[in-house]
Amino acid sequence: MTDLAHAYPSEVRRLIREGGWDRPTSGLCLGYLQANLAILPKDLAGEFQAVCEANPRPMPLLDVTEPGDPHPRRIAHDADLRTDLPRYRVYRNGELAAEVSDIRELWRDDLVAFPLGCSFTAEGKLLEAGVRLRHIELGQSVPMWRTSLQVQPVGRFRGSVVVSMRPIRKDQLELAERVTAELPLAHGAPLHVGDPEKIGIGDLGRPEWGDAILPLGDEVPVFWACGVTPQALIMAVRPEFAITHAPGHMFITDVPDAAIRGRQPALAPLIS
């Protein structure tokens, strides 16, 4: 399989499951919804679902599994969330304990998985519209930061919104805003355009996650809400155990982009 940009999600998930792909998923399976992932013990799951529902921009909820069930039935019937992401992060007591490519040995009967919408999904539509995305050209991951923006707190979950940044040509800015606004399940329109200091980012050359990609002279930094936000919240709550995707290493669903255009987060099947 040579053209992963236009491969079927099930093919790429199988490639990942077999150890054939361990890199970021940006640019893969264009035209299909990608998802961030958070996995928590059952005793935190209700609060986490509530904070997602209160903050649909940074945490658009796509699915919630039953305790102990690793299969995201609303978004990919044959998938296994224990094996089908290129890389996972394992947290113990709020601290990053390991980064692994398979979590089958770590799986527990009390774990609940939350796939969440990802801005990678919008990249296919941006590329179709002719918007230049230099991180894809360079084979890099988007840069990400915590911001001074705060989520609407629920229970123990509170903290900063995380954003991803893509330099966008000034003459394509309106187009990029319009295209992404049509995809609420992929974080929607930008949260901020321009001066990063206004949202608490001091240095574009030093992202907290991903690769540094500085705007060129004809570009402006554009910031979208990011699915790393749940990781920041989880680290603040410090649960005894949690698993997330590694930044940039997403779960690729079977949901076509066309199925989510204008659709708001809701726990209803996204595929038939």
Contacts in CASP RR format, 6 or more apart in sequence:
PFRMAT RR
TARGET T0000
AUTHOR 0000-0000-0000
METHOD contacts of the structure
MODEL  1
MTDLAHAYPSEVRRLIREGGWDRPTSGLCLGYLQANLAILPKDLAGEFQA
VCEANPRPMPLLDVTEPGDPHPRRIAHDADLRTDLPRYRVYRNGELAAEV
SDIRELWRDDLVAFPLGCSFTAEGKLLEAGVRLRHIELGQSVPMWRTSLQ
VQPVGRFRGSVVVSMRPIRKDQLELAERVTAELPLAHGAPLHVGDPEKIG
IGDLGRPEWGDAILPLGDEVPVFWACGVTPQALIMAVRPEFAITHAPGHM
FITDVPDAAIRGRQPALAPLIS
1 7 0 8 1.000
1 11 0 8 1.000
1 12 0 8 1.000
1 15 0 8 1.000
4 12 0 8 1.000
4 15 0 8 1.000
4 21 0 8 1.000
4 27 0 8 1.000
4 28 0 8 1.000
4 29 0 8 1.000
5 27 0 8 1.000
5 28 0 8 1.000
5 29 0 8 1.000
5 30 0 8 1.000
6 29 0 8 1.000
6 30 0 8 1.000
7 28 0 8 1.000
7 29 0 8 1.000
8 29 0 8 1.000
9 29 0 8 1.000
9 32 0 8 1.000
9 76 0 8 1.000
9 252 0 8 1.000
9 253 0 8 1.000
9 254 0 8 1.000
10 76 0 8 1.000
10 78 0 8 1.000
10 79 0 8 1.000
10 254 0 8 1.000
12 21 0 8 1.000
12 25 0 8 1.000
12 28 0 8 1.000
12 29 0 8 1.000
12 252 0 8 1.000
13 76 0 8 1.000
13 79 0 8 1.000
13 84 0 8 1.000
13 252 0 8 1.000
15 21 0 8 1.000
16 22 0 8 1.000
16 83 0 8 1.000
16 84 0 8 1.000
16 85 0 8 1.000
16 86 0 8 1.000
17 80 0 8 1.000
17 83 0 8 1.000
17 84 0 8 1.000
19 101 0 8 1.000
21 86 0 8 1.000
22 86 0 8 1.000
22 87 0 8 1.000
22 101 0 8 1.000
22 249 0 8 1.000
23 86 0 8 1.000
23 249 0 8 1.000
24 86 0 8 1.000
24 140 0 8 1.000
24 141 0 8 1.000
24 248 0 8 1.000
24 249 0 8 1.000
24 250 0 8 1.000
25 34 0 8 1.000
25 86 0 8 1.000
25 120 0 8 1.000
25 248 0 8 1.000
25 249 0 8 1.000
25 250 0 8 1.000
25 252 0 8 1.000
26 120 0 8 1.000
26 123 0 8 1.000
26 135 0 8 1.000
26 136 0 8 1.000
26 139 0 8 1.000
26 141 0 8 1.000
26 142 0 8 1.000
26 248 0 8 1.000
27 120 0 8 1.000
27 123 0 8 1.000
27 124 0 8 1.000
27 136 0 8 1.000
28 34 0 8 1.000
28 252 0 8 1.000
29 252 0 8 1.000
30 123 0 8 1.000
30 124 0 8 1.000
30 127 0 8 1.000
31 121 0 8 1.000
31 124 0 8 1.000
31 125 0 8 1.000
31 256 0 8 1.000
31 257 0 8 1.000
32 121 0 8 1.000
32 252 0 8 1.000
32 253 0 8 1.000
32 254 0 8 1.000
32 255 0 8 1.000
32 256 0 8 1.000
32 257 0 8 1.000
33 62 0 8 1.000
33 75 0 8 1.000
33 117 0 8 1.000
33 118 0 8 1.000
33 121 0 8 1.000
33 185 0 8 1.000
33 186 0 8 1.000
33 253 0 8 1.000
33 255 0 8 1.000
33 256 0 8 1.000
33 257 0 8 1.000
33 259 0 8 1.000
33 260 0 8 1.000
33 270 0 8 1.000
34 117 0 8 1.000
34 118 0 8 1.000
34 120 0 8 1.000
34 121 0 8 1.000
34 250 0 8 1.000
34 251 0 8 1.000
34 252 0 8 1.000
34 253 0 8 1.000
35 62 0 8 1.000
35 72 0 8 1.000
35 75 0 8 1.000
35 115 0 8 1.000
35 116 0 8 1.000
35 117 0 8 1.000
35 118 0 8 1.000
35 250 0 8 1.000
35 251 0 8 1.000
35 252 0 8 1.000
35 253 0 8 1.000
36 115 0 8 1.000
36 116 0 8 1.000
36 117 0 8 1.000
36 118 0 8 1.000
36 227 0 8 1.000
36 228 0 8 1.000
36 230 0 8 1.000
36 244 0 8 1.000
36 245 0 8 1.000
36 250 0 8 1.000
36 251 0 8 1.000
37 81 0 8 1.000
37 85 0 8 1.000
37 88 0 8 1.000
37 113 0 8 1.000
37 114 0 8 1.000
37 115 0 8 1.000
37 116 0 8 1.000
37 243 0 8 1.000
37 244 0 8 1.000
37 245 0 8 1.000
37 250 0 8 1.000
37 251 0 8 1.000
38 48 0 8 1.000
38 113 0 8 1.000
38 114 0 8 1.000
38 116 0 8 1.000
38 230 0 8 1.000
38 231 0 8 1.000
38 234 0 8 1.000
38 242 0 8 1.000
38 243 0 8 1.000
38 244 0 8 1.000
39 81 0 8 1.000
39 103 0 8 1.000
39 111 0 8 1.000
39 112 0 8 1.000
39 113 0 8 1.000
39 114 0 8 1.000
39 242 0 8 1.000
39 243 0 8 1.000
39 244 0 8 1.000
40 48 0 8 1.000
40 111 0 8 1.000
40 112 0 8 1.000
40 114 0 8 1.000
40 234 0 8 1.000
40 239 0 8 1.000
40 242 0 8 1.000
41 108 0 8 1.000
41 110 0 8 1.000
41 111 0 8 1.000
41 112 0 8 1.000
41 239 0 8 1.000
41 240 0 8 1.000
41 241 0 8 1.000
41 242 0 8 1.000
42 67 0 8 1.000
42 110 0 8 1.000
42 111 0 8 1.000
42 112 0 8 1.000
43 110 0 8 1.000
44 156 0 8 1.000
44 237 0 8 1.000
44 239 0 8 1.000
45 64 0 8 1.000
45 67 0 8 1.000
45 112 0 8 1.000
45 114 0 8 1.000
47 154 0 8 1.000
47 155 0 8 1.000
47 156 0 8 1.000
47 157 0 8 1.000
48 114 0 8 1.000
48 157 0 8 1.000
48 230 0 8 1.000
49 61 0 8 1.000
49 64 0 8 1.000
49 114 0 8 1.000
50 154 0 8 1.000
50 155 0 8 1.000
51 59 0 8 1.000
51 151 0 8 1.000
51 152 0 8 1.000
51 153 0 8 1.000
51 154 0 8 1.000
51 155 0 8 1.000
51 157 0 8 1.000
51 233 0 8 1.000
52 59 0 8 1.000
52 60 0 8 1.000
52 61 0 8 1.000
52 114 0 8 1.000
52 116 0 8 1.000
52 230 0 8 1.000
52 265 0 8 1.000
53 61 0 8 1.000
53 265 0 8 1.000
54 151 0 8 1.000
54 152 0 8 1.000
54 154 0 8 1.000
55 151 0 8 1.000
55 152 0 8 1.000
55 161 0 8 1.000
55 229 0 8 1.000
56 184 0 8 1.000
56 264 0 8 1.000
56 265 0 8 1.000
57 161 0 8 1.000
57 187 0 8 1.000
57 188 0 8 1.000
57 191 0 8 1.000
57 225 0 8 1.000
58 151 0 8 1.000
58 161 0 8 1.000
58 162 0 8 1.000
58 187 0 8 1.000
58 225 0 8 1.000
58 226 0 8 1.000
58 227 0 8 1.000
58 229 0 8 1.000
59 116 0 8 1.000
59 151 0 8 1.000
59 227 0 8 1.000
59 229 0 8 1.000
59 230 0 8 1.000
60 116 0 8 1.000
60 117 0 8 1.000
60 184 0 8 1.000
60 185 0 8 1.000
60 186 0 8 1.000
60 187 0 8 1.000
60 265 0 8 1.000
61 114 0 8 1.000
61 116 0 8 1.000
61 117 0 8 1.000
61 265 0 8 1.000
61 267 0 8 1.000
62 72 0 8 1.000
62 74 0 8 1.000
62 75 0 8 1.000
62 115 0 8 1.000
62 116 0 8 1.000
62 117 0 8 1.000
62 185 0 8 1.000
62 253 0 8 1.000
62 255 0 8 1.000
62 265 0 8 1.000
62 270 0 8 1.000
63 72 0 8 1.000
63 73 0 8 1.000
63 74 0 8 1.000
63 75 0 8 1.000
63 113 0 8 1.000
63 114 0 8 1.000
63 115 0 8 1.000
63 267 0 8 1.000
63 270 0 8 1.000
64 112 0 8 1.000
64 113 0 8 1.000
64 114 0 8 1.000
64 267 0 8 1.000
65 71 0 8 1.000
65 72 0 8 1.000
65 73 0 8 1.000
65 81 0 8 1.000
65 112 0 8 1.000
65 113 0 8 1.000
65 114 0 8 1.000
66 112 0 8 1.000
67 109 0 8 1.000
67 110 0 8 1.000
67 111 0 8 1.000
67 112 0 8 1.000
68 107 0 8 1.000
68 108 0 8 1.000
68 109 0 8 1.000
68 110 0 8 1.000
68 111 0 8 1.000
68 112 0 8 1.000
69 113 0 8 1.000
70 80 0 8 1.000
70 81 0 8 1.000
70 82 0 8 1.000
70 107 0 8 1.000
70 111 0 8 1.000
70 113 0 8 1.000
71 77 0 8 1.000
71 79 0 8 1.000
71 80 0 8 1.000
71 81 0 8 1.000
72 79 0 8 1.000
72 81 0 8 1.000
72 113 0 8 1.000
72 115 0 8 1.000
72 251 0 8 1.000
72 253 0 8 1.000
73 269 0 8 1.000
74 267 0 8 1.000
74 268 0 8 1.000
74 269 0 8 1.000
74 270 0 8 1.000
74 271 0 8 1.000
75 115 0 8 1.000
75 253 0 8 1.000
75 254 0 8 1.000
75 255 0 8 1.000
75 270 0 8 1.000
75 271 0 8 1.000
76 84 0 8 1.000
76 251 0 8 1.000
76 252 0 8 1.000
76 253 0 8 1.000
76 254 0 8 1.000
76 255 0 8 1.000
76 271 0 8 1.000
77 254 0 8 1.000
77 271 0 8 1.000
79 251 0 8 1.000
79 253 0 8 1.000
79 254 0 8 1.000
81 113 0 8 1.000
81 115 0 8 1.000
81 251 0 8 1.000
82 102 0 8 1.000
82 103 0 8 1.000
82 104 0 8 1.000
82 107 0 8 1.000
83 102 0 8 1.000
83 103 0 8 1.000
83 104 0 8 1.000
84 251 0 8 1.000
84 252 0 8 1.000
85 245 0 8 1.000
85 246 0 8 1.000
85 249 0 8 1.000
85 250 0 8 1.000
85 251 0 8 1.000
86 101 0 8 1.000
86 246 0 8 1.000
86 249 0 8 1.000
87 99 0 8 1.000
87 100 0 8 1.000
87 101 0 8 1.000
87 245 0 8 1.000
87 246 0 8 1.000
87 249 0 8 1.000
88 99 0 8 1.000
88 100 0 8 1.000
88 101 0 8 1.000
88 102 0 8 1.000
88 103 0 8 1.000
88 243 0 8 1.000
88 244 0 8 1.000
88 245 0 8 1.000
88 246 0 8 1.000
88 249 0 8 1.000
89 96 0 8 1.000
89 98 0 8 1.000
89 99 0 8 1.000
89 231 0 8 1.000
89 243 0 8 1.000
89 244 0 8 1.000
89 245 0 8 1.000
89 246 0 8 1.000
90 96 0 8 1.000
90 97 0 8 1.000
90 98 0 8 1.000
90 99 0 8 1.000
90 100 0 8 1.000
90 103 0 8 1.000
90 106 0 8 1.000
90 241 0 8 1.000
90 242 0 8 1.000
90 243 0 8 1.000
91 97 0 8 1.000
91 234 0 8 1.000
91 235 0 8 1.000
91 239 0 8 1.000
91 241 0 8 1.000
91 242 0 8 1.000
91 243 0 8 1.000
91 244 0 8 1.000
92 240 0 8 1.000
92 241 0 8 1.000
93 238 0 8 1.000
93 239 0 8 1.000
93 240 0 8 1.000
94 234 0 8 1.000
94 235 0 8 1.000
94 237 0 8 1.000
94 238 0 8 1.000
94 239 0 8 1.000
94 242 0 8 1.000
95 235 0 8 1.000
95 238 0 8 1.000
99 246 0 8 1.000
100 106 0 8 1.000
103 243 0 8 1.000
106 243 0 8 1.000
108 241 0 8 1.000
111 243 0 8 1.000
114 230 0 8 1.000
115 251 0 8 1.000
115 253 0 8 1.000
116 227 0 8 1.000
116 230 0 8 1.000
117 185 0 8 1.000
117 186 0 8 1.000
117 187 0 8 1.000
117 227 0 8 1.000
118 186 0 8 1.000
118 187 0 8 1.000
118 227 0 8 1.000
118 250 0 8 1.000
119 142 0 8 1.000
119 164 0 8 1.000
119 180 0 8 1.000
119 186 0 8 1.000
119 187 0 8 1.000
119 188 0 8 1.000
119 224 0 8 1.000
119 225 0 8 1.000
119 226 0 8 1.000
119 227 0 8 1.000
120 186 0 8 1.000
120 248 0 8 1.000
120 250 0 8 1.000
121 183 0 8 1.000
121 185 0 8 1.000
121 186 0 8 1.000
121 257 0 8 1.000
121 260 0 8 1.000
122 179 0 8 1.000
122 180 0 8 1.000
122 183 0 8 1.000
122 186 0 8 1.000
122 187 0 8 1.000
122 188 0 8 1.000
122 224 0 8 1.000
123 133 0 8 1.000
123 136 0 8 1.000
124 257 0 8 1.000
125 179 0 8 1.000
125 180 0 8 1.000
125 182 0 8 1.000
125 183 0 8 1.000
125 257 0 8 1.000
126 133 0 8 1.000
126 176 0 8 1.000
126 179 0 8 1.000
126 180 0 8 1.000
127 133 0 8 1.000
127 136 0 8 1.000
129 175 0 8 1.000
129 176 0 8 1.000
129 179 0 8 1.000
130 172 0 8 1.000
130 175 0 8 1.000
131 168 0 8 1.000
131 169 0 8 1.000
131 172 0 8 1.000
131 175 0 8 1.000
131 176 0 8 1.000
131 179 0 8 1.000
132 168 0 8 1.000
132 169 0 8 1.000
132 172 0 8 1.000
133 166 0 8 1.000
134 166 0 8 1.000
134 167 0 8 1.000
134 213 0 8 1.000
135 141 0 8 1.000
135 142 0 8 1.000
135 166 0 8 1.000
135 211 0 8 1.000
135 213 0 8 1.000
138 211 0 8 1.000
138 213 0 8 1.000
140 210 0 8 1.000
140 211 0 8 1.000
140 213 0 8 1.000
141 209 0 8 1.000
141 210 0 8 1.000
141 211 0 8 1.000
141 247 0 8 1.000
141 248 0 8 1.000
142 164 0 8 1.000
142 165 0 8 1.000
142 166 0 8 1.000
142 210 0 8 1.000
142 211 0 8 1.000
142 213 0 8 1.000
142 248 0 8 1.000
143 164 0 8 1.000
143 165 0 8 1.000
143 204 0 8 1.000
143 205 0 8 1.000
143 207 0 8 1.000
143 209 0 8 1.000
143 210 0 8 1.000
143 211 0 8 1.000
143 212 0 8 1.000
143 213 0 8 1.000
144 162 0 8 1.000
144 163 0 8 1.000
144 164 0 8 1.000
144 165 0 8 1.000
144 207 0 8 1.000
144 208 0 8 1.000
144 209 0 8 1.000
144 210 0 8 1.000
144 226 0 8 1.000
144 228 0 8 1.000
144 247 0 8 1.000
145 162 0 8 1.000
145 163 0 8 1.000
145 165 0 8 1.000
145 196 0 8 1.000
145 200 0 8 1.000
145 201 0 8 1.000
145 207 0 8 1.000
145 208 0 8 1.000
145 209 0 8 1.000
146 160 0 8 1.000
146 161 0 8 1.000
146 162 0 8 1.000
146 208 0 8 1.000
146 232 0 8 1.000
147 160 0 8 1.000
147 161 0 8 1.000
147 162 0 8 1.000
147 163 0 8 1.000
147 199 0 8 1.000
147 200 0 8 1.000
147 201 0 8 1.000
147 223 0 8 1.000
148 160 0 8 1.000
148 199 0 8 1.000
148 200 0 8 1.000
149 160 0 8 1.000
149 161 0 8 1.000
149 163 0 8 1.000
149 191 0 8 1.000
149 199 0 8 1.000
150 158 0 8 1.000
150 159 0 8 1.000
150 160 0 8 1.000
150 161 0 8 1.000
151 157 0 8 1.000
151 158 0 8 1.000
151 159 0 8 1.000
151 160 0 8 1.000
151 161 0 8 1.000
151 229 0 8 1.000
151 233 0 8 1.000
153 159 0 8 1.000
156 237 0 8 1.000
157 233 0 8 1.000
157 236 0 8 1.000
157 237 0 8 1.000
158 233 0 8 1.000
158 236 0 8 1.000
159 232 0 8 1.000
159 233 0 8 1.000
159 236 0 8 1.000
160 229 0 8 1.000
160 232 0 8 1.000
161 191 0 8 1.000
161 225 0 8 1.000
161 226 0 8 1.000
161 229 0 8 1.000
162 208 0 8 1.000
162 209 0 8 1.000
162 225 0 8 1.000
162 226 0 8 1.000
162 227 0 8 1.000
162 228 0 8 1.000
162 229 0 8 1.000
162 231 0 8 1.000
162 232 0 8 1.000
163 191 0 8 1.000
163 192 0 8 1.000
163 199 0 8 1.000
163 201 0 8 1.000
163 223 0 8 1.000
163 224 0 8 1.000
163 225 0 8 1.000
163 226 0 8 1.000
164 223 0 8 1.000
164 224 0 8 1.000
164 226 0 8 1.000
164 228 0 8 1.000
165 196 0 8 1.000
165 204 0 8 1.000
165 207 0 8 1.000
165 213 0 8 1.000
165 221 0 8 1.000
165 222 0 8 1.000
165 223 0 8 1.000
165 224 0 8 1.000
166 176 0 8 1.000
166 213 0 8 1.000
166 221 0 8 1.000
166 222 0 8 1.000
166 224 0 8 1.000
167 213 0 8 1.000
167 214 0 8 1.000
167 215 0 8 1.000
167 216 0 8 1.000
167 219 0 8 1.000
167 220 0 8 1.000
167 221 0 8 1.000
167 222 0 8 1.000
168 176 0 8 1.000
168 219 0 8 1.000
168 220 0 8 1.000
168 222 0 8 1.000
169 218 0 8 1.000
169 219 0 8 1.000
170 218 0 8 1.000
170 219 0 8 1.000
170 220 0 8 1.000
171 218 0 8 1.000
173 193 0 8 1.000
173 220 0 8 1.000
173 222 0 8 1.000
176 190 0 8 1.000
176 222 0 8 1.000
177 189 0 8 1.000
177 190 0 8 1.000
177 193 0 8 1.000
177 222 0 8 1.000
180 186 0 8 1.000
180 187 0 8 1.000
180 188 0 8 1.000
180 189 0 8 1.000
180 190 0 8 1.000
180 224 0 8 1.000
181 188 0 8 1.000
181 189 0 8 1.000
182 188 0 8 1.000
182 261 0 8 1.000
182 262 0 8 1.000
183 257 0 8 1.000
183 260 0 8 1.000
183 261 0 8 1.000
183 262 0 8 1.000
184 260 0 8 1.000
184 262 0 8 1.000
184 263 0 8 1.000
184 264 0 8 1.000
184 265 0 8 1.000
185 260 0 8 1.000
185 262 0 8 1.000
185 263 0 8 1.000
185 264 0 8 1.000
185 265 0 8 1.000
186 260 0 8 1.000
187 224 0 8 1.000
187 225 0 8 1.000
187 226 0 8 1.000
187 227 0 8 1.000
188 224 0 8 1.000
188 225 0 8 1.000
190 222 0 8 1.000
190 223 0 8 1.000
190 224 0 8 1.000
191 199 0 8 1.000
191 223 0 8 1.000
191 224 0 8 1.000
191 225 0 8 1.000
192 198 0 8 1.000
192 199 0 8 1.000
192 222 0 8 1.000
192 223 0 8 1.000
193 220 0 8 1.000
193 221 0 8 1.000
193 222 0 8 1.000
193 223 0 8 1.000
194 220 0 8 1.000
194 221 0 8 1.000
194 222 0 8 1.000
194 223 0 8 1.000
196 202 0 8 1.000
196 204 0 8 1.000
196 221 0 8 1.000
196 223 0 8 1.000
199 223 0 8 1.000
201 223 0 8 1.000
204 212 0 8 1.000
204 214 0 8 1.000
204 215 0 8 1.000
204 221 0 8 1.000
205 212 0 8 1.000
205 214 0 8 1.000
206 212 0 8 1.000
209 228 0 8 1.000
209 247 0 8 1.000
209 248 0 8 1.000
210 247 0 8 1.000
210 248 0 8 1.000
215 221 0 8 1.000
228 247 0 8 1.000
230 244 0 8 1.000
231 244 0 8 1.000
231 247 0 8 1.000
234 242 0 8 1.000
234 244 0 8 1.000
245 251 0 8 1.000
253 270 0 8 1.000
253 271 0 8 1.000
254 271 0 8 1.000
255 270 0 8 1.000
255 271 0 8 1.000
259 270 0 8 1.000
259 271 0 8 1.000
260 270 0 8 1.000
END
